[in-house]
């Protein structure tokens, strides 16, 4: 963990260098992902099953690759009642939040009589990648699938690495309206969604986080299918004053550090004594945290404390452009409203980032690696597309046609010009 002082002469230079440090991107991942994609494109299901055997050490067939309705029923039945209730509450809140984002179709006639407008339609099919392995992520299912269904997507195909299917994941899939679940993971799963493989039909867009190989595969497949974003390691910045309980802030910082050794947690505070208390609290909590090994590596290698006036914190947050930022201060909106670059902003001492991960209703699929400078989090818009509509009658085309001819000729496109000129009887 590193400490920076805002009033140090070299602060701008050293803090910028810190933010530019590479986190968790093995150099050979792209070539490996490219090989998997090429094989699945050429050989389909045979390659998918072969990679599953090789990487996951699981033997699957065309008959066993799909999760059955009976398995989903059993998973829902095995899910604890309090978890089921939490899933239902989260699904309802996520659906409501995203339904409010629905844009309106528009249609009007301009002064020349041209009818203009646009309309929104849902994508036909979406593939959702849900990580497996060390942990189960029902929240990932909800955050990716509920908005898709709220948008009107008819087919939501979920892939998740083979192994034990956690009851909470299956319950979340049922609550989110997932239409099919395939027990495959890695770059081969992304390839199967893009190209199709045996019983797995291609989709129009792939969303959901995964490891470096999944991200590399999504990057290469953009254009074959749509993708949501290229997910990097988790991030949080916490702006806090000394009126906070250090244990609360320590837990907030560790809530992202525990995701991955490459995750990043940054504390911004105006009080050196409080900063030291938070650091002590982090060391104490790491001793009892089940995910302490990853969290400790993240805090040690990528964490930071910045000592700075609170009034300077919005500018620092904009430099970091973090996935999440908390303002645990009095009157948090006075600072939060000045932030331009952040995936999600959490205001007040009783609004930890964790509430956004699960139950607030806002989406937790957010830009990382400073992408908040130019990108938003997952939303209803990711599952909609806008189509422009234009209609001219003879009179309105007569007004606009000459300009079409002039511009087409200026661009050296005679067929364009002729297309307009013929309608003008030229």
Steps between C-alpha positions, in 0.01 A plus 500: 500500500631842408430838652482827307480856629307744286726788602824322400681670208513176301144385581356545151784307336522212749124453534454497122772235471326294768170512311670390178643182652387184324280265705430135424547465122723207400669567166428164339123501559399650166678239290351216705150646468545542124590134463190392694274723291640369173456139608143546619409689183642216287395196704204618707378283785784249461754772585289634789478155659871441441599827673261427787670163548845659481450815711218407738568125520131430445366253246189637328294387203241665283238339723649627829630845409167671569371545855160335519182648641506225763845617616378858518195391700723306739732799540213733582362247750842473667548875532448634856180699548679819602718486188194439280330799657810715444519387135135586442542841665814576300341385172197721555711806586737445205203458263338820627820705480573391145141525377514870588782539248276405206524771232203618298452462126479834319318612184443848356454687173741783436431832330563354152257214554764230555390240753784410735548297812646194660382189675658271754492121478648232724778268388374155405757298696766563763768276649597554863830379645481421872834418668537182703797343668579626848169677559136508395360826369119518501536879491678476163205302364253761621695805388549371145181304436228707668574814290505287183157361575374843608607629159298228329776259394327171424796263526752529785761224482721465806837323509688413816801272558420133569503357848260531787220739413433708807131511600509880530627534142223277368239682707624833367483368143140393555409837656674690219319319220801320351380280215792254481812414701811331358773355724803632314746774585809681381573631153336190352166598654523849354586350160203262520266793568642698209531230234261235624605148599272200464181572694628845603364754253690826435394815685505865397687635802714362784509662844636406841841501670763228480870437536771636271434231237129580490577870466752436221246285317232768528741761367578287195134419436380859494345547158397137475273570797445800722670507839430700814851599608848367572498436872815553701579450870258657752562848640377726776589848623368602841493866601466511879551743785594425860134489612478147356558174684838376365371142500214595266735663251749213526223254415394713203854503362534125548164438332673555166846378595360154575387453139846457354868560583494749210208701642563853623380687810586865564420705811483879468487683832607831650611349831830314551392355834179363350697354207724314742196370688351365178828330410506336844140389459580347162788299646271374775217401267735322260588253776143366515385554141443176307612682186789659687779365281369668185394813687841536665679468166270759343546749785875446513568521125233739373346679799568861593420771752483858378517779757323798347244769582147367454427783258767357269347152503269541195799590285695203633206269434487626142869415461439148633172458302414206727242228460351601838543804724356560846463840665478422872480862612246755616299645210643248252315644199705817516803290404332220305322740265838633388624158381496443124684164470371208709305185428276540804491753786390403852400790722506506879635297788223239475538432127784249463588383151372152592141622485554580133648156439183329615181677585479873419376431147772684312730280292828370636650430156709816479799637306843418641860593421408870472242429228248707699651796312310390188267215588192431714399195696267233366145625446180440310662676203744209462209280399324746268581639159370816336379508139465830311184563296473744207205559264485762221211586273557651151482856629747455787742302283490775240624738770784277622597310184718771340723507809533122481615527138750775581657313792513168316674659202743676734589160646542340159208258541300524177254219581399685817448816297305315231276337761387846611509673161270246337233578757542868418445422126855617424 
